[in-house]
């Protein structure tokens, strides 16, 4: 499946705007309430809500800047600690998912980091009621293996997301909802690799990707 760079950029922007609409809208509503509120206790509550919304907005922007944009510098590798910080910020907003980090490398190819972050985004959204999200990456024989494992009481993955991840196709083509999956498939394919998604079993699902270490 092919899509023009301009159209794909538009889809990523749509996805970003969709995810930021809620926290930015809450900021606007909080400011309106604060302007009309005179009770000290309620004003304090408004300030707390504004702080939460601002932090959520900042965390999402940091995550998407690294997952979709050019964060991490102009080199071919990224410090995994930057990816971990972005993921921790994303998960901290809902406070319902515990992160397990099993990445020991000092640096990872930028393409691999973007694939990891977008796989994490998809996996986290499939973890409807929260749970655990474990991320691992290991290099062997010139190839990098990325694994994202989720476990929780309810896991739902749209079949079209699975198909886009593993096959790079979907019934209605690439949409903003499928943009992250399309990015993962494309990055991994360009790295001479493949994406795998396990069947759901006993509240567990595993997303995996293998790609050349020097891909990027």
N, C-alpha and C positions, 0 to 999 in steps of 0.2 A: 504494500500500500504506500502511495506517495502523496505528499502534500507540500505545497509551496512554503518556503521559509516564512513569508509574510503571513500566510494563513495560520501557520502553526504558532507564530509569535502572538497573533491575535487570540488564539485559543488559550495560550498560557496567560495572557493578560486577563481574559475573561475568568479563568479559574482563580487567579489572584484576587480580582475584584470581588468575586463571589465569596471567598473566604474572609476577606477584610470587611465586607459590608456589615456584618453583625457587630464586631467590636467597635468599628468607627461610628456606626449608628448609635451604639450605646453611649459613646463619648458625647455625641451631639445631644442626645436625650438628657444625659446627666448634666450637661452645661445649662440646658434650658430649665431643668428642675432647680438647679443651684441658684439661678438668677432670681427665681420667684420664692425661694424658701427662706424663711427667717428663723425657724426653730434650730437652735444649735445642734441638737442631736441628729436631726434630719440632714442638716448641712454636712455634718461629719460623715453620715452614711453616704451622701452623694459623693463626697470626696473619695471615699473608699471604692465606690463603684467606678468612678473616673480613673482611679489608679489601676484597678483591675483591668479595665478596658484598654487603657494605654499600654499596660504591660503585655496583654494578649496581642494587641496590634503589632507591637515591636517584635515580639517573639515570632509571629507569623512572617513578618517582613524579613527577619534574619534568616529564617528557614528557607523561604522561597527565593531569597537572593542567592543562596548557595545551591539550592536544588534546581532552580530554573535559570538563574542569571550567571554573572561573571565573577562572583565572589570567590575568594581563595587565591587571588592574584592572577598573573598572566603566565605562570609556569605550567608545567605539565602535571604537577603533583599538588596534593592538598594535605595538610596536617589532619589526621583523623580526629584529633581533639576538637577541631573546629566543627566537624560534622556532628560529633557527640553533643557539643554545646547547643547546636541548632536543634537537634532532636529532643534534648532535655527540655528546652524552652517550649517546643511544640507540645510535648506531653504534659508539661506542668500546668497548662491552661485548664485542662479538664480534670486533672488530679485523679484519674481513674485507672491509669496504666503505669505499671512499673517497668522500667528499662533495665535490661541486662546487656552489658557491653563486653564483647569478646573480641575486640580488635586490638592487636598488639603492635601492628606496623607503625613505624614512625612517619610514613608518608604513603599515600595511595594515589593512583592515577586520577586525574580530575574527572574523567568520564566514569570511573568506577564509583567515585564518591557521589556523583549525581544519580547514578543508577541506584545506589544504596539508599539515598535520601528519598527518592521517588518510590522505591519499593516500600520503604518505611511508611511513607504517607498513605499508600494504598492499604498496607497491612493494618495500620492503626485505625483507619476508617472501617475496615472489616471487623474490627474488634468492638462490636456495637456497645457492649456493656462493660468494657474495660477488661483488664487482666494483666498479663505479662507480655512483653515484647522484647525478644532477645535478638541481638544483632552480632553476627560474626563475620570475619573476613580473614582468609588465609591464602598465602601464595605458595604454589608448589609447581615445579617444573615449568616456570615461565608463564603460568596462568594464575589468575586470581579467582577464588571462589567466594561468593557473597551469600550469606544465609540470613534470612529474617524469619524468625519463628514466633508465632503468636499463640497464646492459650487463654481461654476465657469461657464464661458461661454461654456466650452467644457469638458466633462468627458468621457473618454474611458477606460473601463475595459475589458481586454481579458476574454472571457468566460472560458478559461482553468484556468486562475488565480482564478476566482470566484469558479470554481468547486474544485480546489485544496484547497482553503481556507475552503469551507464548507463541502466537502466530503472527502478530502485527496487523491483524485485520479485525473488522467489526462490521456488523450488518449495516449500520448507518454511517460508516466511515469514522474518521477521527472527530470527536467532539470535545468540548472543554472538559467534560466529565472523564473522558478517556485520555486526555492529553498527557498526564503523568505516566500512564501505562505505555503509551506510544513512545514517549521519550525513553523509558527503560528499554523497551524492545529495540529501538533504533540504536541506542548507545551500545548495548550488548552485541547486537548483530554487527555493528561496525568494528567491534573488538573481537570478531570471529568467535562469538560465543552463543549461548542460548539461555533462555529464561525458563524455569520450571516452577510449577505450582502444584503442591500436593492436594489430594482430596482431603476434605475435612473429616477428621475422625476424633471422637472423644474430646471435642472442644479444642482441637489443635490443628493448626495449618502452617505449612512451611513454604516460603518463597525462596527460590534459589537462582543464582545467576553465575555463570562462569564466563570469563573473558580474558584476553591477552593482557599481561601486566603492562605492556607499553602502549596499550590502546589509549587514545585520548584525543 
